[in-house]
Amino acid sequence: MTTADGGGSPDNSLLAPLKESAAEPQSPLYKVSLWLLALALLYTLYFAKSLLMPLVVALLFALLLSPLVAVMKRLYVPRTLSALLLICAIGGPFTLLAIELAEPAHKWFKQLPELSERLTSQLDDLTESSLGQPVQTVSQEEESRGFSLFGLFDRERQAPPPAAPVQRADEEGTSVSERVKQGGMELMVAVLAATPVVIAQFVTCVILILFLLIFGPRLFNAYIHIFVPPELREDRVDLVGTIQLELSRYIGTVSVINAGLGLTTGLALWLVGVEDALLWGVLVGLLNFAPYVGPIFGMGMLTLAGLAQYGPVALAALPVVIYFAINLLEAQFVTPLVLGKNMRLNPLILIVWLFIWGWLWGAVGVLIAVPLLVCIKLAAGRLRETHRWVRLIETRA
C-alpha cells in the first residue's frame, strides 16, 4: 500500500483499526468479559456438579493410569485388558478394605442418635451449672443481705424473683438439646438420601475411567492432528505427557505418605486401646489428601471417638494428641522432604482453593482440589503467557 504522493510508507489511517484490534485484549471490556466468563464457569461447575464431578474425577484417574497402560502396551498387552487389570488391581484392595470396615462404620452410624443424646445431656448439665448456679448464688446473697438490713418482710419479698431466671436457663438448655438432636437426625437423613446418588456417580466414574484408558489416547491423537497447527503439535503432546508423569508422581507419592500416616495412626491408636483403630486410621489417611482442612476434621472426629469411649475425662483427648503428633511430624518433615520444592504451593492460595472446591463439590471437591491445582500449575508453567501465575502459586509462606 502506497500513499497518494507515490511514496512507499503505509497509510496510518488504514493501519489504525489493526492497531486498535491488537490492543483490544487490554481494553476494560476485555477484562470485564474475562470476569463474566469466570463467573459463568463457577455457575456451571456448581449447578452441573452431578454431571461434571464423575467426568473430572475420571479424567484425573485416566491421567494417572495412562502411563501404566502405555507401558503395558509396549509389552504387547491390549489396552482393554490392561485397563481392566489396573482397575481391578486398584479397586480390589479398596473393596476388601471397605468390606472390612463396613461393620465398625455401620456401628458408629447407628450410634449417632445415642451419641447425640449423651452430648445433649452433657450440654444440659453444663447449661444448668453455668446458668443456674450463679443465679442461685446471687439470690442467696441478696436474701441474706435483705434479711440483715431490712428484716423478715424484705426477705420474703425478694425470695420469689430468682425462679424466672432458672426457668429461662432450663428453656435455653432444652432448646440447645433439641437443636443438637435435630442436627444428628438431619445428618442421618442426609447421608441416607445421598447414598444412591453416590453409588450412581461411582459406577459412572469407573465406566468413564475404563473408556478413557481404552479410547482416550487415539481420540487425543486425532484431536492433535485435526485442530492443533503442525508447529504446536509436538509441544502440546509433550505438555500432556509432562502432566501425566508429574501428576502420577505426585499422587503416587502423596498416596504412599498418607497410607503411612493412616497405618501409623491406626497402629498407635490400637496400642493404646482405642476401639476401631483401623477405621480411624483409614479415615485420617483419606482426609489427609485435603491439606489443612482434612487434619482439622480428623481431630474433630477423633475427639468424638474419645468422648464416646472414655466420656468427658482427660483420657478422651488421648486419640487426638496421638494423631496430632503423628500428623505434625508428617506435615513438617516427611512431606516437604519427599516432595521437595517442585510441588511447592502457597498455603494461602491452597486453602482458598480448597474452600472454593469444597463449596462447589463438597467432600469430593476438597479431595480433588490439590491434584487439579497441580495440573493447572504444570500446564501454566509451560505457557509463557501464564508463567507469572506460577510464580504467584509457588510463593513461599
Helices and strands as residue ranges (DSSP letters): H 12-23, G 24-26, H 28-47, H 49-74, H 79-110, H 112-127, I 128-132, H 133-150, H 152-158, H 163-227, H 230-271, H 277-287, H 293-310, G 314-317, H 318-329, I 330-334, H 335-339, G 340-343, H 347-382, G 384-386, H 387-393
